[in-house]
Amino acid sequence: MVYIKSFVVALVATAVTAVCSAVVLLLIAMFRTRSVPEGAELGWDPISPHPILWLLPFLAVFCLSFLWEYRRVAK
């Protein structure tokens, strides 16, 4: 039961991180496009970094939250 609870907490933490990351990226994009003149292009390629670089923060959040909850519940 400790593993299941820790796993669920880690999934929730990862989902919250994903939503917060998306909101921050949208806000950054919104404020960057305000200063672009009419008809100009804004170039940004989010796929250019290796896909592993996008997964590392989420993997870190999952592992850390799993370990945090596991240690907290196992006492």
Beta strands, then each sheet from edge to edge (+ up, - down):
end
